[in-house]
Every structure is written in C-alpha cells, then in structure tokens.
Amino acid sequence: MNDRELDRLLARANPFGDDSVRHLPTDRAESELLEEILTTTEPATRPRPSRRRRFAIGAAAAVAVAAAVAVVGAVLPKDSPVAPFVAPQPAYAAELRAIAEANERILIDDPAWKISQVTELTKDSGDLEFANGDKTFDLTWYPTKEYKSRFDGWAHDAVSRTEVQVLGQTGTLFRHAPPAANTPRKYPPTPIPKENFKIVFMLPSKGATYVQFDADLGSEEAYREILGKLKKVDVNTWLGAMPESVVKPENVRASVDGMLADITVPKGFNKAPLYKETVIGRYQLGARVTAAASCAWLDQWSAATKSGDKAKAAEAVKAMQGSKSWKILHEMQAEGWLHEHIWHLADEIAGKVKPESKTGKPAYDYQEGLSCNRFR
C-alpha cells in the first residue's frame, strides 16, 4: 500500500470530512487521555516493531479512529456537547469531498436561487449555474495561474471597472457594452460572447484557484444584490445543494454505458476516456459521449473516402444518420444545440445539405468542432 492508497482508504473511512473533524471539541478528551497515561503502570518491555509493521499499525489505527468516530456519532445523545460534530452526515465519495474541500464553497443565500447546471468539476476548475426562473447567475473557478491573463482581458474590453467588497475580499466588477443590434445567426449557432453583455466580477486568487461571477440580470443594481447574498458554506451543505442531474464519480461508468445503449459505435471504439471518474453534469457527460461516438464515425468516413473504401464510408453515413434517434441527444435538446451540430454533420456526409465550410468539403472541421482530440 502506497501513501496515495492510504489517503484514499482513510478518506473513505471518515464520512465526516476534514472540516468536521478539525472542529471537534477535544480539550476534555485530551485531558482524560493524559491522566490515563500518567496513571498507567509501565508494561513489560517488548521488542520494537519493524518500520514496516509500525506503518501497518499506524494505518490500522487511523482507520479504527475514523470508525470509532462513526460509532460514537450513532450512540451519543442529542444534547451531548460533541453530538453536532459527530452526528451522522450524508456519505459522499472521497473524490467528491476532495473537490469540495479544495475550493471555496459558495452559494446564494436565497432559497429562490438554486444550482441548475454543473459542468465538469475538478480541484482547480468548474462552473455552477444558479437559476431563479429565467434569470441565471454563473459561478466559475479557474486555476490561479490564469488569473492575470483573464483579469487583463476583462479590463481591456470593459467600459469601466469598480472595486467591490464581497465575502470579505476586495474584487473587481467589470461592465461591458451591450451587443450590436441584429447580430446575424450563423450555423452552427454562435452564442453572443458573454463578455459583450454581462457584468463580470472577479475575486482575487486564493490558494490554487480564483472565483469569477457573471450574469445578465438587467441592471447593475440587481447584480450587486446577488453579490451581497453570496455566502460560504461547509462541505456537506455545498454538496447537498447540487442538483440531481449531477453525475458523481462512482456513477460515471454506469451513466456512460446507459447513454451508449442505443448508440452504434465502430469496432474498436475506445470507451476509456469516457469512463474518467469526475463530477460532471448529465448534459456535459452526454455531450462527451455523443461527441466521442460522432468523432469515431467521422474519422472512419474521412479515412474511407480518402482510400476509396465505399463500404466503410457507407457504414459511417448510416451510423451518423442514426444519431437522429439517439435518446441522449433528444434529452439534451432543451439545454443546448449540440444535437443540431451532430445532425448537420450527419447530413453533410450523406449529401443532404450543403457543407458549411468555405472549402465546400463535407464535415471539413468536425475534429475542431467536436474537440475530437479529447478521445484519442
């Protein structure tokens, strides 16, 4: 067992997380333990265990302590001074807790605002969308190393900027000009960049990450009102606020297999990149799965057309036409436009629509549009 495996074992043995354990009231326990040590008769001398054995004993003891805490939480009376700290709490996977503990856990202190969407969450990046009716508010965290370049980018494009106190820190609020009227729609649909019409607020980096907030709430006053309602919470509160659509690390494989159930894939299709254990929104996982399948078929079609293998090309065309019945793409329709893009590529290689590329070649830039390199 190496150090990393031991850490994972201990994390799973402790269902309460570092936050709760760190705040346990241990003063009385320490005093009693010291008294016991001072009054205990010295035992007979024993051979000193080997280093390897000492390591094993230490690991076992640590796991036993975590288990003991769980037992105590189950039997302590509610009025016990330590009950609030060791009371049973929701059990979250160690990977999920690690992400929560590595980041600033921020929610909006207003029951009307709930987390509606979640992108892939990691220790150094992630995005949460809060929604209240048709209004949305995005909270994103990025690696600290990106702070300066992003700050300079927002500052360059902003109409003005102001320093604002939020969560005990001084951040910067950037205002941006509205978009030009009658912006033409292109295919694939190109959303107007957020920076053109949203107010963006950045908090300075703290540790390995920094936090950014952006929204279009109609006015700066409404935006500042939400900033004033932001609050930091503990791990369990933050994880408990996640929507049911979030796919947890331990459920990724089953979710991927479920999405692929009605999707035909080429022989030798590599599922491994899709099984990456992570915290991810169902839409984002569906996008990953359908893009991977589409990339595989378009790769086959591209290679077959170059080599003159009509059978392989026809197989790919048929499979891509079948994408119009993929259940996960239909499920995703309400939240995005990826289905349109995939179906348009399918029709391009089938000769049903004119290619969008200036080259006139079907599916010319599919690798970039679907980020196919992620799956290779």
C-alpha positions as CSV (number, residue, x, y, z in Angstrom):
1,M,0.0,0.0,0.0
2,N,1.5,3.4,-1.0
3,D,0.8,6.8,0.5
4,R,-1.9,7.7,-2.0
5,E,-3.8,4.4,-1.5
6,L,-3.6,5.0,2.3
7,D,-5.0,8.5,1.9
8,R,-7.9,7.2,-0.1
9,L,-8.6,4.5,2.5
10,L,-8.6,7.0,5.3
11,A,-10.8,9.4,3.4
12,R,-13.4,6.7,2.8
13,A,-13.2,5.6,6.5
14,N,-14.1,9.2,7.6
15,P,-17.6,10.1,6.4
16,F,-17.5,13.4,8.1
17,G,-14.7,15.2,6.2
18,D,-11.7,17.3,7.4
19,D,-13.9,20.3,8.2
20,S,-16.0,18.5,10.8
21,V,-13.0,16.6,12.4
22,R,-11.0,19.8,12.6
23,H,-13.6,21.4,14.8
24,L,-14.2,18.5,17.2
25,P,-14.1,19.7,20.9
26,T,-11.1,17.7,22.0
27,D,-9.9,19.6,25.1
28,R,-11.6,17.3,27.6
29,A,-10.6,14.2,25.8
30,E,-7.0,15.3,25.7
31,S,-7.0,15.9,29.5
32,E,-8.6,12.5,30.2
33,L,-6.1,10.7,27.9
34,L,-3.1,12.5,29.6
35,E,-4.4,11.4,33.0
36,E,-4.7,7.8,31.9
37,I,-1.2,7.8,30.5
38,L,0.3,9.3,33.7
39,T,-1.5,6.8,36.0
40,T,-0.9,3.6,33.9
41,T,1.7,1.1,35.1
42,E,4.5,0.8,32.6
43,P,4.2,-2.5,30.7
44,A,6.9,-5.1,30.4
45,T,9.5,-4.3,27.7
46,R,8.6,-5.6,24.3
47,P,10.6,-5.9,21.1
48,R,10.3,-2.8,19.0
49,P,8.2,-3.5,15.8
50,S,9.9,-3.1,12.4
51,R,9.3,0.0,10.4
52,R,7.0,-1.8,8.0
53,R,5.0,-3.2,10.9
54,R,4.8,0.3,12.5
55,F,3.4,1.7,9.3
56,A,0.8,-1.0,9.1
57,I,-0.2,-0.5,12.8
58,G,-0.5,3.3,12.1
59,A,-2.7,2.8,9.1
60,A,-4.9,0.4,11.0
61,A,-5.2,2.7,14.0
62,A,-6.1,5.6,11.8
63,V,-8.9,3.6,10.2
64,A,-10.0,2.4,13.6
65,V,-10.2,6.0,14.9
66,A,-12.4,7.1,12.0
67,A,-14.6,4.1,12.5
68,A,-14.9,4.9,16.2
69,V,-16.0,8.4,15.4
70,A,-18.8,7.0,13.3
71,V,-19.9,4.7,16.1
72,V,-19.8,7.5,18.7
73,G,-21.9,9.6,16.3
74,A,-24.6,6.9,16.3
75,V,-24.8,6.4,20.1
76,L,-24.3,9.9,21.6
77,P,-27.3,11.6,23.0
78,K,-28.5,14.7,21.0
79,D,-27.7,17.0,23.9
80,S,-24.0,15.8,24.0
81,P,-21.6,18.7,23.5
82,V,-19.9,16.8,20.7
83,A,-23.1,15.5,19.0
84,P,-23.3,18.3,16.5
85,F,-19.8,17.4,15.3
86,V,-20.2,13.6,15.0
87,A,-23.8,13.2,14.1
88,P,-24.4,11.1,11.0
89,Q,-24.0,13.1,7.8
90,P,-24.6,12.4,4.2
91,A,-21.9,10.0,2.8
92,Y,-20.2,11.4,-0.2
93,A,-17.4,9.7,-2.2
94,A,-13.9,10.7,-1.3
95,E,-13.3,12.2,-4.7
96,L,-16.3,14.4,-4.4
97,R,-15.3,15.6,-0.9
98,A,-11.8,16.3,-2.1
99,I,-13.1,18.7,-4.8
100,A,-15.4,20.4,-2.3
101,E,-12.6,20.8,0.3
102,A,-10.1,22.2,-2.3
103,N,-12.4,25.0,-3.4
104,E,-14.3,28.0,-2.0
105,R,-17.8,26.6,-1.4
106,I,-20.1,29.5,-2.3
107,L,-23.9,29.5,-2.5
108,I,-26.6,32.2,-2.9
109,D,-28.3,32.8,0.4
110,D,-31.8,33.0,-1.1
111,P,-34.0,29.9,-1.5
112,A,-35.3,31.2,-4.8
113,W,-31.8,30.7,-6.3
114,K,-30.8,27.1,-6.9
115,I,-27.9,25.4,-8.7
116,S,-29.4,24.4,-12.1
117,Q,-26.5,23.2,-14.1
118,V,-23.0,21.9,-13.4
119,T,-20.1,21.4,-15.8
120,E,-17.2,19.0,-15.0
121,L,-15.9,19.9,-11.6
122,T,-12.2,19.4,-10.6
123,K,-10.0,20.7,-7.8
124,D,-8.9,23.6,-10.0
125,S,-11.8,24.3,-12.3
126,G,-15.5,24.1,-12.5
127,D,-18.7,26.0,-13.3
128,L,-22.0,26.3,-11.5
129,E,-25.1,27.9,-12.9
130,F,-27.7,29.2,-10.4
131,A,-31.2,29.9,-11.7
132,N,-34.2,31.8,-10.5
133,G,-37.0,31.5,-13.1
134,D,-35.5,32.7,-16.3
135,K,-32.6,34.5,-14.6
136,T,-29.2,32.9,-14.3
137,F,-26.0,33.6,-12.4
138,D,-22.8,31.8,-13.2
139,L,-20.0,31.0,-10.7
140,T,-16.8,29.7,-12.1
141,W,-13.4,28.8,-10.6
142,Y,-10.2,28.7,-12.5
143,P,-6.5,27.9,-11.7
144,T,-4.7,30.8,-10.1
145,K,-2.1,30.8,-12.9
146,E,-4.8,32.1,-15.3
147,Y,-5.9,35.0,-13.1
148,K,-3.7,37.7,-14.5
149,S,-4.4,36.9,-18.2
150,R,-8.1,36.8,-17.6
151,F,-8.1,39.9,-15.5
152,D,-6.2,41.8,-18.2
153,G,-8.6,40.5,-20.8
154,W,-11.7,41.7,-18.9
155,A,-10.0,45.0,-18.1
156,H,-9.1,45.6,-21.8
157,D,-12.7,45.0,-23.0
158,A,-14.6,46.7,-20.1
159,V,-16.4,50.0,-20.4
160,S,-15.5,50.6,-16.7
161,R,-14.4,48.8,-13.6
162,T,-15.0,49.2,-9.9
163,E,-13.6,47.6,-6.7
164,V,-16.3,45.9,-4.6
165,Q,-16.2,44.1,-1.2
166,V,-17.6,40.6,-1.4
167,L,-17.2,37.7,1.0
168,G,-14.6,39.7,3.0
169,Q,-12.4,40.3,-0.1
170,T,-12.0,43.1,-2.5
171,G,-12.8,42.1,-6.0
172,T,-13.2,43.9,-9.3
173,L,-16.5,44.4,-11.2
174,F,-16.2,44.9,-14.9
175,R,-19.0,46.5,-17.1
176,H,-19.3,45.7,-20.8
177,A,-21.1,47.3,-23.6
178,P,-24.3,45.6,-25.0
179,P,-24.0,43.6,-28.2
180,A,-24.6,45.2,-31.6
181,A,-28.3,45.0,-32.8
182,N,-29.4,42.5,-35.4
183,T,-26.4,40.2,-34.9
184,P,-26.7,37.6,-37.7
185,R,-27.2,34.0,-36.8
186,K,-24.8,31.5,-38.2
187,Y,-24.6,27.8,-38.2
188,P,-23.5,26.2,-36.1
189,P,-25.3,28.6,-33.7
190,T,-22.8,31.0,-32.3
191,P,-24.0,32.5,-29.0
192,I,-23.1,36.1,-28.5
193,P,-19.9,36.1,-26.3
194,K,-20.8,36.6,-22.6
195,E,-18.2,39.4,-22.2
196,N,-20.2,41.6,-24.6
197,F,-23.3,41.9,-22.4
198,K,-22.7,40.6,-18.9
199,I,-21.3,42.2,-15.9
200,V,-18.3,40.2,-14.7
201,F,-16.9,40.1,-11.1
202,M,-13.6,38.6,-10.2
203,L,-12.3,37.8,-6.7
204,P,-8.5,37.7,-6.3
205,S,-6.9,34.3,-6.3
206,K,-6.9,32.4,-3.1
207,G,-4.7,29.3,-2.9
208,A,-4.8,27.2,-6.1
209,T,-7.9,28.9,-7.6
210,Y,-9.8,32.1,-8.0
211,V,-13.5,32.7,-8.5
212,Q,-15.4,34.6,-11.2
213,F,-19.1,35.5,-11.3
214,D,-21.0,36.7,-14.4
215,A,-24.7,37.3,-15.2
216,D,-27.1,39.4,-17.2
217,L,-29.7,40.4,-14.6
218,G,-30.9,43.6,-16.4
219,S,-29.1,46.0,-14.2
220,E,-26.0,46.5,-12.1
221,E,-28.2,47.0,-9.0
222,A,-29.7,43.5,-9.4
223,Y,-26.2,42.1,-10.0
224,R,-24.9,43.7,-6.8
225,E,-27.9,42.5,-4.9
226,I,-26.9,38.9,-5.7
227,L,-23.3,39.5,-4.8
228,G,-24.5,40.7,-1.4
229,K,-26.3,37.4,-0.9
230,L,-23.3,35.1,-1.6
231,K,-22.2,33.0,1.4
232,K,-19.5,30.4,2.1
233,V,-20.8,27.1,3.4
234,D,-19.4,23.8,4.7
235,V,-18.7,20.7,2.6
236,N,-22.0,18.9,3.2
237,T,-24.1,22.0,2.6
238,W,-22.4,22.7,-0.6
239,L,-22.6,19.1,-1.9
240,G,-26.2,18.8,-0.7
241,A,-27.1,21.8,-2.9
242,M,-26.0,20.0,-6.1
243,P,-28.9,19.2,-8.5
244,E,-29.9,15.6,-9.1
245,S,-28.6,15.8,-12.7
246,V,-25.0,15.8,-11.4
247,V,-23.3,12.6,-12.1
248,K,-21.0,11.6,-9.3
249,P,-17.6,9.8,-9.9
250,E,-18.8,6.4,-8.8
251,N,-21.8,6.6,-11.2
252,V,-19.9,7.8,-14.4
253,R,-19.3,4.3,-15.9
254,A,-22.9,3.2,-15.5
255,S,-24.2,6.5,-16.9
256,V,-21.9,6.3,-19.9
257,D,-23.0,2.7,-20.6
258,G,-26.6,3.8,-20.3
259,M,-26.1,6.6,-22.8
260,L,-24.3,4.2,-25.2
261,A,-27.1,1.6,-25.0
262,D,-28.8,2.8,-28.2
263,I,-25.7,4.3,-29.9
264,T,-24.0,2.2,-32.6
265,V,-20.2,2.7,-32.4
266,P,-17.4,1.5,-34.7
267,K,-15.4,-1.7,-34.0
268,G,-12.6,-0.9,-31.6
269,F,-14.3,2.2,-30.1
270,N,-12.4,3.3,-27.1
271,K,-14.6,3.9,-24.1
272,A,-11.8,4.6,-21.6
273,P,-11.7,8.4,-22.0
274,L,-15.5,8.4,-21.2
275,Y,-15.1,6.5,-18.0
276,K,-12.9,9.1,-16.3
277,E,-14.3,9.4,-12.8
278,T,-15.3,13.0,-12.2
279,V,-18.1,15.2,-11.0
280,I,-20.0,16.3,-14.1
281,G,-23.4,17.5,-15.2
282,R,-25.5,15.0,-17.2
283,Y,-25.7,17.3,-20.2
284,Q,-21.9,17.6,-20.3
285,L,-21.4,13.9,-19.9
286,G,-23.9,13.3,-22.7
287,A,-22.0,15.8,-24.9
288,R,-18.8,13.9,-24.2
289,V,-20.4,10.5,-25.1
290,T,-22.2,11.7,-28.3
291,A,-19.2,13.7,-29.5
292,A,-16.9,10.7,-29.0
293,A,-19.2,8.4,-31.0
294,S,-19.6,11.0,-33.7
295,C,-15.8,11.6,-33.9
296,A,-15.2,7.9,-34.3
297,W,-17.7,7.6,-37.2
298,L,-16.5,10.7,-38.9
299,D,-12.9,9.5,-38.6
300,Q,-13.9,6.3,-40.3
301,W,-15.8,8.2,-43.0
302,S,-12.9,10.6,-43.7
303,A,-10.4,7.7,-43.9
304,A,-12.7,5.7,-46.1
305,T,-13.4,8.5,-48.6
306,K,-9.7,9.1,-49.0
307,S,-8.9,5.4,-49.6
308,G,-12.0,4.8,-51.7
309,D,-13.5,2.2,-49.3
310,K,-17.2,2.7,-50.2
311,A,-18.4,0.1,-47.8
312,K,-16.8,1.7,-44.8
313,A,-17.9,5.2,-45.9
314,A,-21.5,4.0,-46.3
315,E,-21.4,2.3,-42.9
316,A,-20.3,5.6,-41.3
317,V,-23.0,7.6,-43.1
318,K,-25.7,5.2,-42.0
319,A,-24.5,5.3,-38.4
320,M,-24.4,9.1,-38.3
321,Q,-27.9,9.3,-39.7
322,G,-28.8,7.0,-36.8
323,S,-27.7,9.8,-34.4
324,K,-31.1,11.4,-35.0
325,S,-32.6,8.7,-32.8
326,W,-30.0,8.7,-30.0
327,K,-32.0,9.1,-26.8
328,I,-29.4,11.1,-25.0
329,L,-29.3,13.7,-27.8
330,H,-33.1,14.2,-27.6
331,E,-32.8,14.5,-23.9
332,M,-30.2,17.2,-24.3
333,Q,-32.2,19.3,-26.8
334,A,-33.7,21.5,-24.1
335,E,-30.3,22.6,-22.8
336,G,-28.1,23.2,-25.9
337,W,-27.6,22.9,-29.6
338,L,-25.1,20.0,-29.9
339,H,-27.7,17.8,-31.4
340,E,-28.2,20.3,-34.2
341,H,-24.4,20.3,-34.9
342,I,-24.1,16.5,-34.9
343,W,-27.2,16.1,-37.1
344,H,-26.0,18.7,-39.6
345,L,-22.6,16.9,-39.9
346,A,-24.5,13.7,-40.5
347,D,-26.5,15.3,-43.3
348,E,-23.3,16.8,-44.8
349,I,-21.6,13.5,-45.3
350,A,-24.9,12.0,-46.6
351,G,-25.0,14.7,-49.2
352,K,-28.4,16.0,-47.9
353,V,-27.2,19.6,-47.1
354,K,-24.6,21.9,-48.5
355,P,-21.4,21.9,-46.4
356,E,-20.9,25.0,-44.2
357,S,-17.2,25.1,-44.7
358,K,-15.8,27.6,-47.3
359,T,-13.9,24.7,-48.7
360,G,-17.1,23.1,-49.8
361,K,-16.0,19.8,-48.2
362,P,-18.4,17.9,-46.0
363,A,-17.6,17.8,-42.3
364,Y,-14.4,19.7,-43.0
365,D,-13.8,21.0,-39.5
366,Y,-15.6,18.3,-37.4
367,Q,-12.5,17.5,-35.4
368,E,-12.2,21.0,-34.0
369,G,-16.0,21.5,-33.6
370,L,-16.4,18.3,-31.6
371,S,-13.0,18.5,-29.9
372,C,-12.2,15.0,-31.1
373,N,-8.6,15.1,-29.6
374,R,-10.2,14.5,-26.2
375,F,-11.0,11.0,-27.2
376,R,-7.7,9.9,-28.8
